[in-house]
Amino acid sequence: MVELLDRSPRADGGEPLPELTGDSAKGSEMMVTHNHLPRLAEADFIVWDQETDEVAKGPRFEEIRPLLELIDSHAGELPEEWI
């Protein structure tokens, strides 16, 4: 979701989800799609179009902006799987 910090949602719904690569990509993709995205959407932090896999800022996105900015500014210090 850190990617949404620098992007404004497009008028047609949002930004496509980034492609996941590497050995853990399949497990990561399943975790994001089946766990994280539904929870973030339910909390109104994001708007997620499941058919197109597009994500946009939700009505409550600004509430989590400080946390995402902190994570983004310390990305090099955090474990890769946290980002």
All heavy atoms as an XYZ file, in Angstrom:
655
protein
N       0.791     -1.183      0.000
C       0.000      0.000      0.000
C       0.846      1.264      0.000
O       0.336      2.328     -0.270
C      -0.937      0.009      1.207
C      -1.964     -1.109      1.214
S      -3.020     -1.244     -0.254
C      -2.182     -2.477     -1.212
N       2.125      1.096      0.278
C       3.023      2.244      0.251
C       3.006      2.881     -1.132
O       3.161      4.099     -1.263
C       4.460      1.821      0.660
C       5.433      2.955      0.508
C       4.459      1.315      2.095
N       2.758      2.098     -2.166
C       2.728      2.623     -3.528
C       1.664      3.702     -3.697
O       1.789      4.585     -4.526
C       2.470      1.493     -4.541
C       3.585      0.489     -4.642
C       3.442     -0.635     -3.619
O       2.442     -0.684     -2.876
O       4.354     -1.462     -3.540
N       0.601      3.650     -2.912
C      -0.479      4.630     -3.045
C      -0.087      5.999     -2.505
O      -0.760      6.983     -2.783
C      -1.730      4.137     -2.313
C      -2.468      2.970     -2.955
C      -3.627      2.530     -2.083
C      -2.965      3.330     -4.336
N       0.995      6.090     -1.739
C       1.429      7.382     -1.206
C       1.730      8.373     -2.318
O       1.400      9.552     -2.212
C       2.680      7.224     -0.340
C       2.487      6.600      1.026
C       3.838      6.349      1.677
C       1.620      7.480      1.908
N       2.373      7.905     -3.383
C       2.803      8.787     -4.463
C       1.839      8.823     -5.636
O       2.070      9.539     -6.596
C       4.184      8.359     -4.979
C       5.243      8.476     -3.905
O       5.119      9.396     -3.062
O       6.164      7.662     -3.900
N       0.790      8.044     -5.577
C      -0.127      7.952     -6.710
C      -1.492      8.464     -6.327
O      -1.986      8.191     -5.253
C      -0.289      6.494     -7.154
C       0.980      5.874     -7.643
C       0.701      4.468     -8.078
N       1.933      3.809     -8.447
C       2.060      2.519     -8.600
N       1.034      1.731     -8.401
N       3.197      1.989     -8.949
N      -2.079      9.177     -7.225
C      -3.477      9.562     -7.062
C      -4.311      8.523     -7.786
O      -3.938      8.065     -8.868
C      -3.728     10.933     -7.677
O      -2.997     11.913     -7.001
N      -5.439      8.163     -7.218
C      -6.281      7.187     -7.911
C      -6.741      7.727     -9.257
O      -7.042      8.902     -9.379
C      -7.472      7.006     -6.975
C      -7.160      7.742     -5.744
C      -5.971      8.607     -5.981
N      -6.752      6.873    -10.249
C      -7.252      7.267    -11.559
C      -8.761      7.406    -11.489
O      -9.425      6.830    -10.644
C      -6.886      6.193    -12.587
C      -5.397      6.051    -12.785
C      -5.078      5.147    -13.946
N      -6.005      4.056    -14.098
C      -5.671      2.800    -14.266
N      -4.403      2.462    -14.250
N      -6.564      1.873    -14.437
N      -9.307      8.151    -12.401
C     -10.755      8.377    -12.426
C     -11.520      7.073    -12.623
O     -12.632      6.926    -12.162
C     -11.099      9.353    -13.536
N     -10.888      6.091    -13.295
C     -11.603      4.843    -13.564
C     -11.426      3.809    -12.468
O     -11.806      2.669    -12.628
C     -11.178      4.262    -14.917
C      -9.701      3.885    -14.965
O      -8.986      4.142    -13.988
O      -9.278      3.339    -15.989
N     -10.820      4.170    -11.337
C     -10.828      3.209    -10.245
C      -9.562      3.073     -9.453
O      -9.605      2.942     -8.258
N      -8.391      3.080    -10.052
C      -7.205      2.892     -9.239
C      -5.995      2.487    -10.033
O      -5.949      2.634    -11.237
N      -5.040      1.966     -9.325
C      -3.780      1.514     -9.909
C      -3.766     -0.005     -9.932
O      -4.192     -0.646     -8.976
C      -2.604      2.001     -9.058
C      -2.439      3.499     -9.047
C      -1.920      4.046    -10.355
O      -1.289      3.295    -11.121
O      -2.160      5.230    -10.608
N      -3.249     -0.614    -11.009
C      -3.117     -2.064    -11.018
C      -2.169     -2.495     -9.912
O      -1.233     -1.777     -9.572
C      -2.510     -2.377    -12.394
C      -2.708     -1.148    -13.208
C      -2.788      0.001    -12.238
N      -2.418     -3.657     -9.365
C      -1.520     -4.186     -8.346
C      -0.163     -4.479     -8.963
O      -0.080     -4.928    -10.108
C      -2.085     -5.490     -7.762
C      -3.353     -5.341     -6.939
C      -3.898     -6.716     -6.584
C      -3.075     -4.551     -5.685
N       0.929     -4.245     -8.222
C       2.252     -4.546     -8.762
C       2.432     -6.040     -8.941
O       1.857     -6.833     -8.208
C       3.207     -3.997     -7.698
C       2.403     -3.897     -6.463
C       0.970     -3.711     -6.876
N       3.225     -6.404     -9.944
C       3.527     -7.803    -10.181
C       4.458     -8.311     -9.086
O       5.405     -7.636     -8.702
C       4.227     -7.984    -11.539
C       3.338     -7.673    -12.721
C       2.233     -8.690    -12.902
O       2.479     -9.890    -12.677
O       1.122     -8.280    -13.256
N       4.180     -9.494     -8.578
C       5.046    -10.111     -7.581
C       5.957    -11.101     -8.284
O       5.519    -11.860     -9.142
C       4.206    -10.831     -6.522
C       3.283     -9.933     -5.692
C       2.352    -10.784     -4.852
C       4.097     -9.003     -4.822
N       7.233    -11.093     -7.919
C       8.179    -12.006     -8.541
C       8.986    -12.705     -7.466
O       9.000    -12.298     -6.316
C       9.145    -11.251     -9.477
O       9.817    -10.253     -8.727
C       8.409    -10.617    -10.638
N       9.678    -13.767     -7.850
C      10.541    -14.479     -6.919
C       9.879    -15.732     -6.385
O       8.739    -16.059     -6.696
N      10.644    -16.455     -5.548
C      10.192    -17.740     -5.023
C       8.949    -17.628     -4.140
O       8.097    -18.505     -4.148
C      11.310    -18.407     -4.222
C      12.492    -18.796     -5.081
O      12.300    -18.962     -6.308
O      13.601    -18.925     -4.540
N       8.867    -16.569     -3.378
C       7.743    -16.448     -2.459
C       6.568    -15.683     -3.065
O       5.611    -15.368     -2.379
C       8.186    -15.764     -1.170
O       8.621    -14.455     -1.452
N       6.630    -15.397     -4.356
C       5.600    -14.578     -4.994
C       4.215    -15.205     -4.891
O       3.251    -14.514     -4.595
C       5.950    -14.327     -6.460
N       4.103    -16.504     -5.127
C       2.789    -17.134     -5.103
C       2.163    -17.050     -3.717
O       1.006    -16.680     -3.562
C       2.866    -18.582     -5.573
C       1.513    -19.220     -5.734
C       1.600    -20.568     -6.391
C       0.195    -21.096     -6.644
N       0.185    -22.172     -7.587
N       2.929    -17.347     -2.692
C       2.423    -17.257     -1.326
C       2.110    -15.829     -0.943
O       1.099    -15.555     -0.299
N       2.962    -14.898     -1.343
C       2.733    -13.487     -1.051
C       1.483    -12.978     -1.748
O       0.690    -12.242     -1.168
C       3.932    -12.642     -1.485
O       5.065    -12.964     -0.737
N       1.321    -13.376     -2.998
C       0.147    -12.944     -3.758
C      -1.135    -13.463     -3.108
O      -2.114    -12.734     -2.980
C       0.242    -13.430     -5.202
C      -0.894    -12.950     -6.065
C      -0.721    -13.337     -7.522
O       0.314    -13.900     -7.889
O      -1.651    -13.062     -8.289
N      -1.120    -14.710     -2.664
C      -2.298    -15.270     -2.017
C      -2.593    -14.538     -0.708
O      -3.744    -14.255     -0.394
C      -2.116    -16.766     -1.779
C      -2.206    -17.586     -3.045
S      -2.177    -19.349     -2.737
C      -3.735    -19.571     -1.920
N      -1.539    -14.214      0.069
C      -1.725    -13.509      1.329
C      -2.315    -12.125      1.079
O      -3.244    -11.709      1.759
C      -0.395    -13.395      2.072
C      -0.502    -12.670      3.399
S      -1.494    -13.528      4.633
C      -0.327    -14.752      5.160
N      -1.794    -11.431      0.083
C      -2.289    -10.087     -0.233
C      -3.728    -10.165     -0.719
O      -4.601     -9.432     -0.241
C      -1.387     -9.413     -1.296
C      -2.044     -8.166     -1.859
C      -0.033     -9.078     -0.701
N      -3.996    -11.053     -1.660
C      -5.318    -11.122     -2.288
C      -6.391    -11.666     -1.357
O      -7.517    -11.184     -1.365
C      -5.254    -11.996     -3.563
O      -4.270    -11.433     -4.429
C      -6.582    -12.039     -4.275
N      -6.058    -12.644     -0.544
C      -7.080    -13.303      0.267
C      -7.135    -12.811      1.707
O      -8.093    -13.114      2.415
C      -6.861    -14.811      0.253
C      -7.034    -15.405     -1.104
N      -8.259    -15.500     -1.722
C      -6.138    -15.903     -1.970
C      -8.104    -16.045     -2.913
N      -6.831    -16.294     -3.104
N      -6.153    -12.050      2.138
C      -6.119    -11.614      3.524
C      -6.047    -10.098      3.646
O      -6.960     -9.465      4.160
C      -4.935    -12.277      4.233
C      -4.938    -12.056      5.732
O      -5.832    -11.437      6.269
N      -3.926    -12.537      6.397
N      -4.962     -9.518      3.166
C      -4.716     -8.093      3.384
C      -5.684     -7.184      2.631
O      -6.253     -6.259      3.233
C      -3.277     -7.734      3.007
C      -2.250     -8.482      3.790
N      -2.283     -8.582      5.160
C      -1.154     -9.173      3.401
C      -1.256     -9.299      5.579
N      -0.558     -9.678      4.528
N      -5.849     -7.387      1.353
C      -6.711     -6.495      0.577
C      -8.162     -6.496      1.064
O      -8.742     -5.421      1.229
C      -6.634     -6.824     -0.916
C      -5.307     -6.493     -1.588
C      -5.335     -6.907     -3.054
C      -4.958     -5.029     -1.453
N      -8.746     -7.660      1.339
C     -10.123     -7.620      1.853
C     -10.243     -6.862      3.178
O     -11.193     -6.109      3.389
C     -10.493     -9.094      2.031
C      -9.608     -9.825      1.085
C      -8.319     -9.035      1.059
N      -9.271     -7.032      4.047
C      -9.319     -6.329      5.339
C      -9.142     -4.823      5.170
O      -9.833     -4.035      5.820
C      -8.244     -6.870      6.274
C      -8.544     -8.262      6.765
C      -7.452     -8.763      7.661
N      -7.709    -10.132      8.050
C      -7.223    -10.691      9.132
N      -6.437    -10.001      9.932
N      -7.493    -11.939      9.426
N      -8.203     -4.424      4.327
C      -7.993     -2.993      4.087
C      -9.208     -2.362      3.416
O      -9.590     -1.231      3.733
C      -6.740     -2.783      3.238
C      -5.416     -3.083      3.933
C      -4.291     -3.186      2.912
C      -5.109     -2.038      4.986
N      -9.834     -3.093      2.504
C     -11.030     -2.592      1.833
C     -12.204     -2.503      2.812
O     -12.954     -1.524      2.806
C     -11.389     -3.481      0.646
N     -12.351     -3.508      3.646
C     -13.432     -3.506      4.631
C     -13.309     -2.324      5.599
O     -14.307     -1.747      6.030
C     -13.429     -4.823      5.414
C     -14.593     -4.947      6.376
C     -14.607     -6.292      7.073
O     -14.377     -7.318      6.408
O     -14.849     -6.303      8.287
N     -12.075     -1.952      5.920
C     -11.830     -0.825      6.826
C     -11.874      0.520      6.093
O     -11.655      1.562      6.705
C     -10.480     -0.996      7.511
N     -12.117      0.505      4.793
C     -12.198      1.712      3.954
C     -10.862      2.440      3.796
O     -10.835      3.618      3.468
C     -13.259      2.698      4.460
C     -14.671      2.210      4.215
O     -14.879      1.477      3.229
O     -15.571      2.576      5.003
N      -9.744      1.744      4.026
C      -8.436      2.347      3.777
C      -8.128      2.344      2.284
O      -7.410      3.202      1.789
C      -7.330      1.618      4.539
C      -7.461      1.728      6.037
C      -7.411      0.610      6.829
C      -7.635      2.958      6.654
C      -7.517      0.705      8.208
C      -7.756      3.073      8.026
C      -7.702      1.933      8.809
N      -8.662      1.348      1.584
C      -8.496      1.245      0.132
C      -9.841      0.921     -0.505
O     -10.770      0.489      0.174
C      -7.477      0.153     -0.280
C      -7.968     -1.234      0.140
C      -6.088      0.468      0.249
C      -7.216     -2.389     -0.479
N      -9.893      1.131     -1.818
C     -10.992      0.641     -2.645
C     -10.350     -0.370     -3.579
O      -9.385     -0.045     -4.274
C     -11.652      1.790     -3.444
C     -12.716      1.248     -4.371
C     -12.212      2.835     -2.491
N     -10.848     -1.590     -3.578
C     -10.230     -2.674     -4.346
C     -11.247     -3.259     -5.314
O     -12.295     -3.753     -4.909
C      -9.725     -3.745     -3.385
C      -9.193     -4.985     -4.011
C      -8.423     -5.085     -5.132
C      -9.370     -6.316     -3.534
N      -8.104     -6.400     -5.388
C      -8.679     -7.176     -4.413
C     -10.038     -6.867     -2.465
C      -8.643     -8.557     -4.238
C     -10.004     -8.242     -2.290
C      -9.308     -9.069     -3.175
N     -10.926     -3.198     -6.596
C     -11.747     -3.825     -7.629
C     -11.164     -5.210     -7.882
O     -10.110     -5.346     -8.502
C     -11.721     -2.984     -8.910
C     -12.645     -3.530     -9.974
O     -12.864     -4.768    -10.034
O     -13.142     -2.728    -10.764
N     -11.839     -6.219     -7.389
C     -11.331     -7.590     -7.490
C     -11.269     -8.090     -8.926
O     -10.426     -8.918     -9.254
C     -12.196     -8.532     -6.653
C     -12.120     -8.232     -5.174
C     -12.992     -9.156     -4.361
O     -13.128    -10.333     -4.679
N     -13.591     -8.624     -3.309
N     -12.146     -7.596     -9.782
C     -12.167     -8.062    -11.170
C     -10.957     -7.573    -11.951
O     -10.428     -8.288    -12.791
C     -13.456     -7.623    -11.858
C     -14.682     -8.329    -11.322
C     -15.947     -7.903    -12.023
O     -15.875     -7.386    -13.153
O     -17.024     -8.090    -11.427
N     -10.529     -6.344    -11.695
C      -9.409     -5.772    -12.446
C      -8.119     -5.720    -11.629
O      -7.087     -5.326    -12.152
C      -9.737     -4.343    -12.907
O      -9.951     -3.523    -11.750
C     -10.961     -4.319    -13.804
N      -8.187     -6.112    -10.351
C      -7.042     -6.041     -9.429
C      -6.482     -4.622     -9.334
O      -5.275     -4.427     -9.277
C      -5.935     -7.019     -9.823
C      -6.135     -8.379     -9.185
O      -6.915     -8.476     -8.221
O      -5.496     -9.339     -9.626
N      -7.368     -3.637     -9.317
C      -6.946     -2.255     -9.155
C      -7.256     -1.798     -7.740
O      -8.287     -2.146     -7.178
C      -7.637     -1.342    -10.164
C      -7.149     -1.601    -11.570
C      -7.795     -0.673    -12.572
O      -8.888     -0.155    -12.329
O      -7.173     -0.479    -13.630
N      -6.312     -1.031     -7.192
C      -6.437     -0.522     -5.835
C      -6.334      0.992     -5.881
O      -5.480      1.546     -6.567
C      -5.317     -1.092     -4.935
C      -5.365     -0.468     -3.555
C      -5.420     -2.608     -4.844
N      -7.219      1.652     -5.135
C      -7.197      3.107     -5.026
C      -7.304      3.475     -3.547
O      -7.688      2.657     -2.715
C      -8.358      3.716     -5.802
N      -6.961      4.709     -3.245
C      -7.095      5.197     -1.880
C      -8.567      5.185     -1.497
O      -9.423      5.611     -2.259
C      -6.561      6.628     -1.775
C      -5.082      6.731     -2.034
C      -4.655      8.182     -2.057
C      -3.195      8.282     -2.480
N      -2.783      9.664     -2.689
N      -8.822      4.690     -0.297
C     -10.184      4.674      0.210
C     -10.489      5.924      1.019
O      -9.606      6.770      1.247
N     -11.732      6.041      1.506
C     -12.123      7.226      2.250
C     -11.342      7.443      3.542
O     -11.223      8.566      4.019
C     -13.609      7.009      2.548
C     -13.991      5.707      2.002
C     -12.819      5.114      1.289
N     -10.766      6.395      4.110
C     -10.011      6.513      5.369
C      -8.499      6.406      5.152
O      -7.744      6.265      6.107
C     -10.465      5.430      6.344
C     -11.918      5.584      6.790
C     -12.338      4.532      7.797
N     -11.473      4.589      8.968
C     -11.229      3.536      9.749
N     -11.776      2.367      9.490
N     -10.434      3.651     10.791
N      -8.034      6.507      3.904
C      -6.610      6.343      3.603
C      -5.730      7.301      4.400
O      -4.661      6.917      4.874
C      -6.337      6.521      2.104
C      -4.905      6.320      1.735
C      -4.402      5.038      1.553
C      -4.042      7.390      1.586
C      -3.069      4.838      1.213
C      -2.711      7.202      1.252
C      -2.230      5.915      1.067
N      -6.166      8.530      4.569
C      -5.347      9.534      5.265
C      -5.050      9.140      6.706
O      -4.053      9.577      7.276
C      -5.993     10.912      5.192
C      -6.011     11.499      3.784
C      -4.620     11.568      3.151
O      -3.675     12.022      3.822
O      -4.482     11.178      1.975
N      -5.875      8.300      7.300
C      -5.638      7.841      8.670
C      -4.388      6.964      8.774
O      -3.752      6.923      9.825
C      -6.843      7.068      9.199
C      -8.079      7.922      9.381
C      -9.276      7.111      9.841
O      -9.093      6.160     10.637
O     -10.390      7.418      9.404
N      -4.064      6.236      7.709
C      -2.893      5.366      7.750
C      -1.683      5.952      7.017
O      -0.614      5.368      7.016
C      -3.204      3.945      7.209
C      -3.654      3.979      5.751
C      -4.213      3.249      8.096
C      -3.748      2.615      5.101
N      -1.859      7.122      6.408
C      -0.760      7.761      5.684
C       0.498      7.902      6.557
O       1.585      7.563      6.102
C      -1.171      9.102      5.108
C      -0.017      9.835      4.407
C      -0.415     11.188      3.865
N      -1.292     11.059      2.721
C      -0.864     10.819      1.485
N       0.422     10.672      1.232
N      -1.718     10.737      0.483
N       0.413      8.398      7.817
C       1.640      8.540      8.619
C       2.393      7.222      8.806
O       3.618      7.189      8.740
C       1.137      9.090      9.958
C      -0.150      9.763      9.634
C      -0.753      8.943      8.514
N       1.673      6.144      9.016
C       2.322      4.845      9.164
C       2.998      4.418      7.865
O       4.146      3.958      7.871
C       1.304      3.786      9.592
C       1.822      2.351      9.653
C       2.939      2.215     10.675
C       0.693      1.385      9.942
N       2.313      4.585      6.748
C       2.894      4.210      5.463
C       4.115      5.067      5.130
O       5.101      4.557      4.591
C       1.848      4.320      4.351
C       0.664      3.359      4.467
C      -0.372      3.654      3.404
C       1.121      1.917      4.406
N       4.069      6.355      5.466
C       5.222      7.222      5.238
C       6.408      6.798      6.100
O       7.550      6.821      5.652
C       4.846      8.678      5.506
C       3.940      9.245      4.439
C       3.423     10.638      4.752
O       3.504     11.082      5.928
O       2.923     11.294      3.818
N       6.147      6.395      7.341
C       7.211      5.914      8.223
C       7.839      4.636      7.666
O       9.063      4.510      7.608
C       6.646      5.670      9.623
C       7.645      5.232     10.681
C       8.670      6.329     10.954
C       6.912      4.856     11.960
N       7.006      3.713      7.237
C       7.507      2.468      6.635
C       8.323      2.780      5.392
O       9.417      2.248      5.207
C       6.340      1.518      6.307
C       5.720      0.984      7.597
C       6.810      0.367      5.401
C       4.412      0.231      7.387
N       7.816      3.664      4.541
C       8.502      4.014      3.299
C       9.845      4.684      3.572
O      10.845      4.372      2.929
C       7.607      4.930      2.461
C       8.144      5.168      1.073
O       8.608      4.202      0.427
O       8.099      6.322      0.619
N       9.883      5.561      4.550
C      11.138      6.278      4.828
C      12.196      5.392      5.475
O      13.372      5.726      5.458
C      10.864      7.512      5.696
O      10.446      7.122      6.984
N      11.803      4.261      6.025
C      12.751      3.338      6.656
C      12.806      1.991      5.933
O      13.235      0.987      6.522
C      12.379      3.128      8.123
C      12.535      4.345      8.960
N      13.758      4.751      9.441
C      11.641      5.275      9.351
C      13.601      5.867     10.113
N      12.330      6.225     10.080
N      12.402      1.977      4.688
C      12.317      0.722      3.933
C      13.634     -0.040      3.911
O      13.637     -1.271      3.984
C      11.841      0.989      2.512
N      14.743      0.658      3.821
C      16.037     -0.021      3.780
C      16.438     -0.669      5.083
O      17.323     -1.524      5.119
N      15.781     -0.315      6.160
C      16.102     -0.849      7.486
C      15.187     -1.988      7.901
O      15.426     -2.643      8.913
C      15.998      0.268      8.525
C      16.881      1.473      8.235
C      16.492      2.658      9.074
O      16.139      2.475     10.255
O      16.531      3.782      8.549
N      14.116     -2.197      7.160
C      13.114     -3.178      7.523
C      13.295     -4.465      6.717
O      13.799     -4.444      5.596
C      11.716     -2.618      7.266
C      11.351     -1.365      8.052
C      10.037     -0.772      7.546
C      11.248     -1.670      9.536
N      12.837     -5.590      7.269
C      12.869     -6.841      6.486
C      12.064     -6.672      5.206
O      11.008     -6.025      5.198
C      12.215     -7.863      7.418
C      12.348     -7.289      8.792
C      12.312     -5.794      8.621
N      12.564     -7.245      4.134
C      11.939     -7.114      2.810
C      10.475     -7.528      2.816
O       9.647     -6.913      2.160
C      12.715     -7.929      1.795
C      12.319     -7.658      0.368
C      13.230     -8.365     -0.613
O      14.454     -8.232     -0.482
O      12.684     -9.048     -1.496
N      10.139     -8.573      3.572
C       8.757     -9.069      3.570
C       7.783     -8.113      4.268
O       6.578     -8.267      4.162
C       8.658    -10.464      4.183
C       9.083    -10.565      5.619
C      10.574    -10.870      5.813
O      11.347    -10.819      4.836
O      10.968    -11.151      6.943
N       8.274     -7.111      4.968
C       7.413     -6.128      5.616
C       6.973     -5.044      4.657
O       6.012     -4.341      4.919
C       8.143     -5.460      6.776
C       8.339     -6.332      7.979
C       8.240     -7.683      8.059
C       8.697     -5.876      9.279
N       8.526     -8.113      9.318
C       8.816     -7.012     10.087
C       8.949     -4.635      9.824
C       9.151     -6.945     11.422
C       9.290     -4.563     11.158
C       9.379     -5.710     11.946
N       7.695     -4.858      3.574
C       7.438     -3.737      2.672
C       6.417     -4.139      1.611
O       6.404     -5.110      1.037
C       8.724     -3.256      1.987
C       9.822     -3.020      2.997
C       8.456     -2.040      1.135
C       9.585     -1.928      4.002
